Amino acid sequence: MSAVTIRNLSEEVHRALKLRAAQHNRSTEAEIRAILEMAVRSEGRLRLGTALADRSRALGLRRGDVEALEAGRVGGPAEPVRLG
């Protein structure tokens, strides 16, 4: 796990972090981790599973369609392509 050192943090900010941590029943270090995780977690990021489900719904794909595709799938590993 990585470690980060923050230098020149004002006393006012440090006190505010300690207070916020106490309000959330966490240590100051845990509170800072939570703040950083929230800051870098993008609300607009593309989630592949959600995007595929949305696209399937938009195309009118139903569970029966998926089951038909799965039933037609040949089991086992794919054969290598033979060139020439």
N, CA and C of each residue as an Amber inpcrd file, in Angstrom:
protein
   252
   0.8510000  -1.1650000   0.0000000   0.0000000   0.0000000   0.0000000
   0.8990000   1.2300000   0.0000000   0.5100000   2.2300000  -0.7230000
   1.3010000   3.4570000  -0.8320000   1.0820000   4.3590000   0.3720000
   2.0650000   5.1910000   0.6320000   1.9760000   6.1790000   1.7110000
   2.2080000   7.5590000   1.1200000   1.5310000   8.5510000   1.6640000
   1.6460000   9.9250000   1.2020000   1.9220000  10.8140000   2.4040000
   2.8520000  11.7350000   2.2630000   3.1330000  12.7210000   3.2950000
   2.6590000  14.0720000   2.7920000   1.8990000  14.7790000   3.6030000
   1.4180000  16.1070000   3.2260000   2.1340000  17.1240000   4.0990000
   2.9180000  17.9630000   3.4780000   3.6650000  18.9820000   4.2060000
   2.9390000  20.3110000   4.1360000   3.2400000  21.1670000   5.0920000
   2.7380000  22.5430000   5.1330000   1.2050000  22.6200000   5.1780000
   0.5880000  21.6820000   5.8630000  -0.8620000  21.7070000   6.0590000
  -1.1430000  22.6730000   7.2010000  -2.0190000  23.6160000   6.9780000
  -2.2770000  24.6100000   8.0220000  -2.9540000  23.9640000   9.2310000
  -2.7520000  24.5640000  10.3760000  -3.3820000  24.0660000  11.6070000
  -4.9040000  24.0950000  11.4800000  -5.4240000  25.1190000  10.8100000
  -6.8660000  25.2450000  10.6310000  -7.4320000  24.0550000   9.8400000
  -6.7590000  23.6780000   8.7610000  -7.2050000  22.5400000   7.9510000
  -7.0740000  21.2500000   8.7500000  -5.9860000  21.1030000   9.4840000
  -5.7770000  19.9010000  10.2820000  -6.8660000  19.7660000  11.3470000
  -7.2000000  20.8620000  12.0230000  -8.2730000  20.8250000  13.0230000
  -9.6120000  20.4540000  12.3770000  -9.8770000  21.0310000  11.2010000
 -11.1250000  20.7290000  10.4940000 -11.1940000  19.2570000  10.0960000
 -10.0660000  18.7000000   9.6700000 -10.0240000  17.2750000   9.3240000
 -10.2760000  16.4000000  10.5490000  -9.6640000  16.7750000  11.6770000
  -9.8600000  16.0150000  12.9120000 -11.3210000  16.0670000  13.3540000
 -11.9480000  17.2300000  13.2420000 -13.3400000  17.3810000  13.6100000
 -14.2360000  16.5540000  12.6950000 -13.9880000  16.6410000  11.3970000
 -14.7730000  15.8700000  10.4330000 -14.6230000  14.3670000  10.6770000
 -13.4080000  13.9380000  10.9800000 -13.1660000  12.5230000  11.2750000
 -13.9590000  12.0900000  12.5040000 -13.9590000  12.9060000  13.5310000
 -14.7080000  12.5810000  14.7450000 -16.2020000  12.4910000  14.4570000
 -16.7070000  13.3560000  13.5910000 -18.1220000  13.3320000  13.2350000
 -18.4970000  12.0490000  12.4970000 -17.5460000  11.4710000  11.7860000
 -17.7830000  10.2300000  11.0450000 -17.2640000   8.9980000  11.7970000
 -16.8690000   9.1960000  13.0500000 -16.3500000   8.0940000  13.8850000
 -15.1730000   7.3750000  13.2240000 -14.2510000   8.1560000  12.6830000
 -13.0580000   7.6060000  12.0460000 -11.8260000   8.3150000  12.5790000
 -10.6910000   7.7080000  12.3320000  -9.4290000   8.3880000  12.6290000
  -9.2180000   9.4730000  11.5760000  -8.3350000  10.4100000  11.8720000
  -8.0430000  11.4620000  10.9020000  -7.4840000  10.8530000   9.6160000
  -6.6300000   9.8690000   9.7600000  -6.0450000   9.2090000   8.5870000
  -7.1230000   8.5250000   7.7480000  -8.0590000   7.8290000   8.3900000
  -9.1470000   7.1750000   7.6600000 -10.0410000   8.2030000   6.9730000
 -10.2530000   9.3380000   7.6160000 -11.0740000  10.3960000   7.0210000
 -10.3960000  10.9640000   5.7750000  -9.0990000  11.1840000   5.8460000
  -8.3640000  11.7010000   4.6910000  -8.4290000  10.6950000   3.5440000
  -8.2850000   9.3960000   3.8470000  -8.4140000   8.3680000   2.8090000
  -9.7880000   8.4290000   2.1540000 -10.8340000   8.5600000   2.9680000
 -12.2020000   8.6200000   2.4370000 -12.3920000   9.8470000   1.5480000
 -11.8520000  10.9840000   1.9640000 -11.9610000  12.2150000   1.1690000
 -11.2480000  12.0380000  -0.1670000 -10.0540000  11.4800000  -0.1450000
  -9.2970000  11.2870000  -1.3820000  -9.9960000  10.3040000  -2.3140000
 -10.5330000   9.2230000  -1.7710000 -11.2380000   8.2430000  -2.5990000
 -12.4570000   8.8690000  -3.2590000 -13.2160000   9.6800000  -2.5200000
 -14.3770000  10.3480000  -3.0970000 -13.9610000  11.3350000  -4.1840000
 -12.8360000  11.9980000  -3.9790000 -12.3780000  13.0140000  -4.9330000
 -11.9670000  12.4060000  -6.2670000 -11.3780000  11.2320000  -6.2460000
 -10.8920000  10.6360000  -7.4960000 -11.9030000   9.7010000  -8.1400000
 -12.9530000   9.3480000  -7.4380000 -13.9930000   8.4960000  -8.0030000
 -14.8720000   9.3670000  -8.8940000 -14.7630000   9.1830000 -10.1870000
 -15.4770000  10.0240000 -11.1430000 -16.9320000   9.5940000 -11.2430000
 -17.8400000  10.5380000 -11.0690000 -19.2640000  10.2530000 -11.1950000
 -19.6340000   9.9390000 -12.6390000 -18.9140000  10.5200000 -13.5820000
 -19.2620000  10.3470000 -14.9760000 -18.5070000   9.2240000 -15.6740000
 -17.7720000   8.4220000 -14.9240000 -16.9810000   7.3880000 -15.5780000
 -17.8740000   6.3190000 -16.1870000 -17.3910000   5.7250000 -17.2420000
 -18.1270000   4.6920000 -17.9400000 -17.9550000   3.3760000 -17.2000000
 -19.0710000   2.7730000 -16.8530000 -19.0450000   1.4490000 -16.2350000
 -19.4780000   0.4690000 -17.3100000 -18.5990000  -0.4400000 -17.6880000
 -18.8060000  -1.3040000 -18.8320000 -20.0850000  -2.1260000 -18.7190000
 -20.3130000  -2.7530000 -17.5780000 -21.5140000  -3.5700000 -17.4110000
 -22.7850000  -2.7530000 -17.5720000 -22.8000000  -1.5730000 -16.9830000
 -23.9630000  -0.6920000 -17.0890000 -24.1620000  -0.2490000 -18.5280000
 -23.0620000   0.0980000 -19.2150000 -23.1530000   0.5330000 -20.6080000
 -23.6870000  -0.5800000 -21.4960000 -23.2230000  -1.8030000 -21.2930000
 -23.7000000  -2.9360000 -22.0960000 -25.1800000  -3.2160000 -21.8290000
 -25.5860000  -3.1730000 -20.5770000 -26.9890000  -3.3980000 -20.2380000
 -27.8700000  -2.3110000 -20.8480000 -27.4400000  -1.0520000 -20.7690000
 -28.1980000   0.0530000 -21.3600000 -28.3300000  -0.1210000 -22.8700000
 -27.2210000  -0.4970000 -23.4990000 -27.2360000  -0.6820000 -24.9620000
 -28.1470000  -1.8440000 -25.3490000 -28.1030000  -2.9290000 -24.5970000
 -28.9650000  -4.0870000 -24.8710000 -30.4330000  -3.7090000 -24.7620000
 -30.7690000  -2.9390000 -23.7230000 -32.1540000  -2.4890000 -23.5580000
 -32.5740000  -1.5900000 -24.7110000 -31.6700000  -0.6990000 -25.1280000
 -31.9800000   0.2120000 -26.2290000 -32.2190000  -0.5450000 -27.5300000
 -31.5320000  -1.6750000 -27.7080000 -31.7020000  -2.4910000 -28.9070000
 -32.8940000  -3.4390000 -28.8000000 -33.4900000  -3.5120000 -27.6080000
 -34.6320000  -4.4050000 -27.4180000 -34.2350000  -5.8430000 -27.1370000
 -32.9940000  -6.0630000 -26.7580000 -32.5150000  -7.4150000 -26.4560000
 -33.1520000  -7.9090000 -25.1640000 -33.7000000  -9.1010000 -25.1850000
 -34.3710000  -9.6830000 -24.0230000 -33.6090000 -10.9030000 -23.5280000
 -33.9810000 -11.3880000 -22.3680000 -33.3020000 -12.5480000 -21.7590000
 -33.3450000 -13.7570000 -22.6860000 -34.4710000 -13.9580000 -23.3540000
 -34.5920000 -15.0810000 -24.2930000 -33.5870000 -14.9890000 -25.4220000
 -33.3040000 -13.7750000 -25.8690000 -32.3110000 -13.5840000 -26.9260000
 -30.9250000 -13.9970000 -26.4440000 -30.6050000 -13.6120000 -25.2340000
 -29.3040000 -13.9620000 -24.6590000 -29.1990000 -15.4710000 -24.4990000
 -30.2690000 -16.0970000 -24.0210000 -30.2640000 -17.5610000 -23.8550000
 -30.0920000 -18.2670000 -25.1950000 -30.7230000 -17.7360000 -26.2600000
 -30.5730000 -18.3280000 -27.5960000 -29.1330000 -18.2150000 -28.0780000
 -28.4990000 -17.0800000 -27.8190000 -27.0960000 -16.9120000 -28.2000000
 -26.2020000 -17.8890000 -27.4370000 -26.4720000 -18.0460000 -26.1580000
 -25.6730000 -18.9620000 -25.3430000 -25.8740000 -20.4100000 -25.7860000
 -27.0960000 -20.7740000 -26.1660000 -27.3790000 -22.1430000 -26.6020000
 -26.6640000 -22.4710000 -27.9040000 -26.4730000 -21.4750000 -28.7620000
 -25.8160000 -21.6890000 -30.0420000 -24.3030000 -21.6950000 -29.9630000
 -23.7670000 -21.3800000 -28.7980000 -22.3180000 -21.3240000 -28.6310000
 -21.7390000 -22.7280000 -28.5830000 -20.6650000 -22.9400000 -29.3130000
 -19.9810000 -24.2320000 -29.3100000 -19.0410000 -24.2680000 -28.1170000
 -19.1080000 -25.3470000 -27.3350000 -18.2570000 -25.4540000 -26.1550000
 -16.8230000 -25.7840000 -26.5020000 -15.9470000 -25.5840000 -25.5510000
 -14.5430000 -25.9250000 -25.7320000 -13.7380000 -24.7630000 -26.2780000
 -12.4320000 -24.9370000 -26.3460000 -11.5710000 -23.8560000 -26.8290000
 -11.7170000 -23.6580000 -28.3240000 -11.4490000 -22.4700000 -28.7750000
 -11.5040000 -22.1660000 -30.2080000 -10.3300000 -22.8130000 -30.9160000
 -10.5570000 -23.1810000 -32.1680000  -9.4830000 -23.7650000 -32.9720000
  -8.6210000 -22.6150000 -33.5260000  -7.3290000 -22.8320000 -33.6120000
  -6.4810000 -21.7780000 -34.1790000  -6.7640000 -21.5750000 -35.6580000
  -6.5490000 -20.3840000 -36.1360000  -6.7510000 -20.0690000 -37.5420000
  -5.5810000 -20.6480000 -38.3350000  -5.9000000 -21.3110000 -39.4220000
  -4.8560000 -21.8900000 -40.2780000  -4.6770000 -20.9670000 -41.4910000
  -3.4940000 -20.4740000 -41.6490000  -3.1880000 -19.5690000 -42.7520000
  -2.4300000 -20.3300000 -43.8360000  -2.9800000 -20.3290000 -45.0400000
  -2.2860000 -20.8890000 -46.1950000  -2.3670000 -22.3100000 -46.3350000
